[in-house]
Amino acid sequence: MIGVERWAEIRRLYFVEKRSKRAIHRLTGVHRDTITRALLSDQPPRYERPAGGSKLDPFRDWICDRLREDPSIQSLRLREMAIELGYRGGKSIFDDYVREIRPRFQIKRTFQRTIYRPGELVQCDLWEPRELVPVGHGQLRRGYVVTAELCWSRVIAGSLVFSKEAADILWGLGRCLGRIGVLPEKLVWDREGAIHAGGGRPTDEFACFCGQLGVGWIILDAGDAQAKGVLERSHRFLRSNFEPGRRFANELDFQAQFEGWSEKANRRVHRTTRAVPAERLVAERERMRPLPRVLPDVDRRFVRRVSQQPYVRVDRNDYSIDPRFAGRRVEVRVSQTHVTATVLDTGELACRHRRSYAGGLTFTDPAHQIQLERFRARRRQRHEVDVEIRPLTRYDALIPA
């Protein structure tokens, strides 16, 4: 049997150079019958080993039956069971066969390509930075970034929050929509606790937020993160491009750096669309509704009666209240930047403090401290008793020398 190179040479000599079989025989030394077979065959010669039996053959149907019963069973366990039944073959041939036929018995999920319309969807999620965020007073705290990305233009925005409560997540979502500047038709969320109330229904807070803005929502099924793949890919980009090599002074510095990064990312050529997201947003805005002048109020509110120690506790911190309102009820309003208390019956301002995200601290307004000291001085005056001071001569008269 001749090789492929000799087969090609024989055909070249005969068909191209017009040599006779006798001349080809003299040049190559190949027998004339072999030359004839090479000229008659338009396929290159190849060596095929005759099929022989394999030690795996008796177990092929048995393996199929086991995979039909349990498609997820491990190849190692299958091989151990086969050895108990008398299998004496190798590991590689067994595992390769199992790997080859397993897809026949598994129900594979397939995906169709999704095409988004301009202004249709905004995908939303929480992204958790690997490192803790400095919050002042030498403390670090776990932060979360509420992210939102327009599916058509791929413009992304994010806001840092420090809890997964509805008030914080919805505030972050409103801030992201404010950065984007327009309203989509629907917001896409997975089953986040503050968003999903169970059974695919939204929580009251989320439904109220969407109702005030006039937008719809889509809450994904459990384990359906692939349906939010646009934003998931952006999260991977955040981990590889935003986080490495950065240091943050506090939460405000984190937010400033994130916004600078997102503006830069929105002006780059997107890998999937091959277009600049900021430029696509200009065209997308024409099909989207503008934001209302005032976004929904999502601040936390609760009512407390001011104790004799006039402080209110918010997020592990104590904030002073004007001691004049001790014993009266106040409504406490907690925003992302301030803690405010208002007296319920008169509407007077009881306190206003800058909110701190560090914990275990006490904040006292200087005006409240002065008022406390005045009250303390009045109490002392009220309880003072006049004591007569007698001259020492009286005692000398009574006590003989």
Secondary structure as UniProt FT lines:
FT   HELIX           4..15
FT   HELIX           21..28
FT   HELIX           32..40
FT   TURN            55..56
FT   HELIX           57..59
FT   HELIX           60..69
FT   TURN            71..72
FT   HELIX           75..84
FT   TURN            85..86
FT   HELIX           91..101
FT   HELIX           102..104
FT   TURN            118..119
FT   STRAND          121..127
FT   STRAND          133..136
FT   TURN            137..138
FT   STRAND          139..141
FT   STRAND          144..150
FT   TURN            151..153
FT   STRAND          156..161
FT   HELIX           166..180
FT   STRAND          182..183
FT   STRAND          186..189
FT   TURN            193..195
FT   STRAND          196..198
FT   TURN            199..200
FT   STRAND          201..202
FT   HELIX           204..213
FT   STRAND          216..219
FT   TURN            222..223
FT   HELIX           225..228
FT   HELIX           229..237
FT   HELIX           238..242
FT   TURN            244..245
FT   HELIX           251..266
FT   TURN            271..273
FT   HELIX           277..285
FT   TURN            286..287
FT   STRAND          289..290
FT   STRAND          300..305
FT   STRAND          311..314
FT   TURN            315..316
FT   STRAND          317..320
FT   HELIX           323..325
FT   TURN            326..327
FT   STRAND          329..334
FT   STRAND          338..343
FT   TURN            344..346
FT   STRAND          349..354
FT   STRAND          362..363
FT   HELIX           366..382
FT   HELIX           392..398
//
